[in-house]
Amino acid sequence: MLKLYYARPSAYARPVWLAILEKQLPVELIPVNLGGEQFEPEFLALNPFAHIPVLVDGDFRVFESRAILDYLDAQYPDRSLLPSDPKTLAIVRMVQSVAFSELLPSVIRLIVFDRDNSDWTTASQQVLKVLTFFESLLAEGPFFAGEQLTMAEIVAGTLVPVLPNLGISLRDYPNLKAWSSRLLARPSWQAIALTPDEWSDFKRRIKVLPKVWERRRREADRSNLQG
Ligand SMILES: N[C@@H](CCC(=O)N[C@@H](CS)C(=O)NCC(=O)O)C(=O)O
């Protein structure tokens, strides 16, 4: 059985978790407490960079969410999450990259900064730029690849639906709003939904945890140099 080392709110682990659910693969979910468990020797043996998600499939171990997603679809091709048509595949990959590289950093800033901070405003402008682009791509069908749910939904679909909770309405993006509702109605999206308590705990922890992780890494580097 697959083993997924993850944390329920993790922006990188959630797409992997969703892909496993959408593909209906049996999985053992192993929570990692990002308060420090990722620096324990047992976890560093799985991922020396101390990040979740990590997937273990028998004697094969893979980390880095994009690599895991590609492995899952290639190894378990039923209910494929990648289209075969080259142009549609390019669109899916483009949405995946825009979601991770352009949208995710701004979503984090919307959480970390208060609304009256100019960094919040800058982040919200970047988010709107991404939403405008996604809206145009959804003009042709229910999903980014037309009729097929793909990695585009798996990645963008973990971020766009949380925006209304962060003060960014989807009102002016009707295709995206309908797409988001369609995804949230699926059993897999419902299975990964955070409770209101988990969501507020996440918003609180994301403001402090990256600083703690940075400090732990600096300490580890220093002791490696000395040792
Ligand atoms: N590039 C990695 C990033 C993974 C990542 O940053 N995961 C975060 C959780 S969302 C983590 O494990 N942070 C713990 C740490 O950095 O110590 C991926 O795509 O899997």
The ligand as an ORCA input file, in Angstrom:
! r2SCAN-3c Opt
* xyz 0 1
  N       9.297     21.767     -3.297
  C       8.681     20.968     -2.280
  C       8.221     21.889     -1.180
  C       7.666     21.130      0.004
  C       7.477     22.030      1.218
  O       7.960     23.182      1.291
  N       6.752     21.514      2.230
  C       6.559     22.238      3.450
  C       5.126     22.053      3.958
  S       3.969     22.872      2.910
  C       7.449     21.646      4.527
  O       7.611     20.448      4.621
  N       8.022     22.504      5.391
  C       8.808     22.060      6.488
  C      10.174     22.687      6.502
  O      10.529     23.397      5.536
  O      10.905     22.470      7.485
  C       7.535     20.152     -2.874
  O       7.003     20.568     -3.922
  O       7.203     19.079     -2.346
*
